[in-house]
Amino acid sequence: MVCHRKPDGDAVGSTLGLAALLRTLGSNPTPMCIDPVPLQTQFLPGSDTFRTTVPDDTDLIVMLDCGSDAMPGLDATELRKAPLVDIDHHPHTGRPPTPRLAVYDIEASSTAEMVYAIARHSGWKINRQAATCLLTGIVTDTSAFQNTNVTPATLEASGDLLRRGARFKEIIRHCFYSSSVAKLRLWGIAMARMEQSPKVAGVLSTVLTAEDIAETGATSEDTEGLADFLKSVPGLEAMLLLTDLREGEVKGSLRAGRPDVDISGLAELLGGGGHTQAAGFRVPGRLVQTTDESWVINPPSRTDEPTAATKTA
């Protein structure tokens, strides 16, 4: 069971949910991710069983919640160790010609909702462990049923998972109301730096540097959920959060403030992707502040020359 790097609630929830379902069928699934499980989802049963590599004796690979084959962060040969099943709800502009069983549904709120639908269609037993994992994926990817990706099918699936024992209150507490002092300080820095675009009304942006994360004692995981929180400004059309990961990359998180605003095209233009209302990208470089106090992204080869960079706005 392979999910994308820097996993969110849907990646972890759908992976552990499917693993729990397959165990009831007598299989021996192994969850895999190259990055650690975020603190907010470590309460899920099985969160401590993730591996960082694909075992050599694998007989089937299931890739979950990955908008592209690059998202797991694996060498391409790793995904060819066994037959591949690809389950995902993101819009796709194209896939490599690697043989696979592709299960795509861009109308689904989350990959976890898709796993639930597969389980119901197949007549699998959904125990309390699987129900909690899958509901976590649905709740986090819909921002607790606030996003436009919520459909009647989403609410029906969530209701059924609750009936099957999913621990809804525990999910909400861990995923939305569990913050460290370091995380709150980091979010405070991002809010203090918020700026409105002088060229495009209704567009806000802010940045976080690797130094901000280190000085507050936070981690890169603590930025999860920040873009969704900041998009709550009344009259906002779009929100851009840039985070310097100190890995030679800058992560961009885009959120639309209105249902008629589509930010997925911009993310794709910058090499990323996602949904119309929530998308992201990564570009090589570092965030640098110029003499006029604006923030720019410098290419990796010119980190000491801000004038050569692209302005965040």
N, C-alpha and C positions, 0 to 999 in steps of 0.2 A: 504494500500500500504506500505509494509515493505521493507526497504533496509538495507544494511549492516552498521555496526558501522564504525566510522571514514569515512563518505561517501565521495566519489570522485565525479567528474562531471557526470560520467555515472550513478552512483547510484541516485544522486539528479535529473538529467535530465530525466532519464527513469521513475522514480517515479512520478514526477510532470507532465511529459508528458502524462503518462497513466491516471493520475487523471484528467487532463484537458479533455482528450478524453472522459472519462466516464461521466463527467459532461454534455457533449453535448447530452448524451443518457438518461439523467435524473437521473443518480445515484448520490450518496452522498459519494464519496471516502474521506478517511482520510489518508494523508501521515504520516508515522511513522518512527522514527529513534531514538535510544537511545542517540546519540551524536548530537551536533549542526551542522547546515549546514555551510560549510566552507564559508569564506568571499567572495571567488572568485565566488561562485554561488548564493549569496544572492540577486543578481539582478534579478533572475528568478521569474516570477509571481507565487505566492503560496509558496515561500520559507519560509515564516513566519507562515505557517499553520501546520508544522510538530508537531506531538505529540510524547511523549516519552514512551507511553504505548499503548497496544492494547485495545480498548474499549470493555467492556463486551457485548455490544449489536451488535458486529460485525457479519455479516452474511456471509462474504467471506474474506479470507486473500490472497493477492497477494504478493509473495516474489520476489523481483527483484534484479538482479546482485549479488546474493549470491552463492559462490562456494560450500558452505556447510550450513547445518542448524544452525551451531554455529556462522556464520558470523553476523547475526543480534544482537548477544549478549543477546538474550532473554532466559528465562527459557523455556524448551521444552514444558511445558504445554501451554504457550502463543500461540504457533503455532498450537495448537489443539483446540482453541476456536471456530474455524469455518473451513469449507472446505478450502483446500489450493491449490492455483495455483502457480507454481514455474517457473519463466521465467528467463533464465540465458544463458550466452554464454561461460562460463568457462568450461574447461575439467573436467569431474567428474570421480573420482575413486570409487564412490559408494555413495549411499544415505541411510538414515535410512528407514525402511519399513513403513513410515508414508504415508497413502493414500494421493495422490495428483494428480493434472493434471500437468504433467511435460512438459514444452516447452523448449527444449534445442537445441542450434545451435552453435557449437564451430567454425563454419566458419564465423559467424557474427562478425563484428568489435566491437560490443558493444551490451549491452542489449537495449539501446535506438534504435538501428537499428532494433532489433527484434520487439519492440513495434510498430515501424513504419510499419513493414511488416504485423503485425497482424491487424493494423488499416486499411491498404490498402486492405488486403484480406477480411476484414469484411465489407468494404464499409463505415467506420466511417468518419465523417467530421473532417478534421485536420485543426483547426483554427490557427491563428498566435501564440497564447499562447502555444499551444501544439507543434507547429513546432519549436519554439525557444528552448523549453526545450529539445526536442528530438535531435535537431542539436547540442546542448551543449554536450549531452552525447556522440554523435558520434565524435565530434571535439576533446574533451578532451581525449577519450580513444584511439584515433589514433594519438595523439600529432599533431593535425592540419594536418591530412592526410599524416604523414611522416612514420608511422609504417608499418610493413609488413602485418598487419591485414586488410589493405585497399583492397577492391575488387571492381570490376565494380558495384556490387550491392550497396556497400557503397556510391560510388560517385553518382549513380543514385538516391538513397534515399536522399542524401544531396542536390542535385539539385532540387528535387521536394519540399523539405522542404523550400528551399530558395524561390521557386515560390509561396509557400503558406504563405510567410511573415516572415520567421525566420530572426531574427536580427543578421546576421553573424558578422558584424563589432563590435557590442556590445559584442558578445560572445568572440571574439578574445581579445578585450581590457580587459575585466574583468578576463578572465581565463588565459591569458598569459602575459599581460602587466600591471598588477596591483599588485604592491609590496610595502610593508611598509619598512621603514628604518630598523626596527627590523628583518624583514625577510631577507633583504639583508645582514645584519651583521651575521645572523645565517648561511646563505649559504657561506659566506666568511670563517667562521670557518671550515665548512665541506671541503671546497676546500683546505684550508691550511693544513688539516690533511690527505689529500689523500696519499696513499701509494701503491706501486706496490708489488704484491706478490713475495717474493724471490724464491718461489717454482714453481709457475705457471705463465709463461710469458703472458702478456696481460690481467691480472686480477688486477683491482684496487679496493681498499676498503677505506672507511672512516667512521667516527663515529660522532654522536652528542649525548651529554649527557643531562640529564634533567637540569643540572646546566647551560649548554650553552643556552638552551631555556629560562630559567628563567632570566639569566643575560642580555640577549639581549632584553628582553621584548617581545619575540616572543611567539608563541603557537605551539603545535604539528601539527596544520594544515599547518603551514608555511613550513613544510618539504615536502609537496606534490609537485611533479614535479621536485624535486631536483635530484633524481636518473636518471630521463630521461635527465636532463640537463648535468649531469656528464658523461653519456655514450657517449658523442660526441667526446671524445678523439680519434684521429686517431689511428688505429691499435688495438683498445680495443676489447677484446673478451668478457669480462663480467665485470659488476660493482656491488659492494655490498655496500649498505648503512645500517649501524646499528644505530638505534635511541633508546635511553633509554627513555621510556615513563613514568618513575617514577610511574608505576602502578604494579610493580613487574614483568614487562615484557620488553623484548627488541624486537623491531620490525625490521625485516630484509626486505630490498627492493632489489630485484635482477633484473638486466637488462642485456640483451645480446647486445653485440656491433656488432655482425655479424649475418646475417640471417641463417647461418648454425650452430649456437650455441643454444642449448636447455638448459635453466636453470630451467625448471619446475620440473624436477626430483629431483634436490637438494632441492627446496622449499618443495616438498612433503615429502622428507626424514626428513625434520625438522618440519613436522606437518602442513605445509601450502599448497600452490598450486598456480595456475595461468596459464598463457600461456607460450609457448615456449620462447618468447622473453621478457616477463615481468611477474614476479612472486613475491611472498612474503611469509613471515612466521612470527610467534611470538613464542618466547621461554621464559620461566620463568627465572628471574634473573635480574642483574644490570650490567651496563658497568663500569669497573674499570680499571684505568691505573696502570700498574705495575712499579717497580723500574727501569726497562730498557726502560720505556716510551712506551711499547706496550700496546694495549688495549685488554682486555679479558672480557668474560661474566661469571660472578659468579653466581652459583645457589643461590636461595633465602635464603637458610639456612647458606650460608658461604660468605656473602657480604664483610667481612673484610679479606678474605684470597685469594688474587688474584692467588696464585699458584695452586689453585684447579680448575681454570676456563679453558674454551676453548678459544684459541686464535682466533681473528676475521678472520685472514687469512685462 
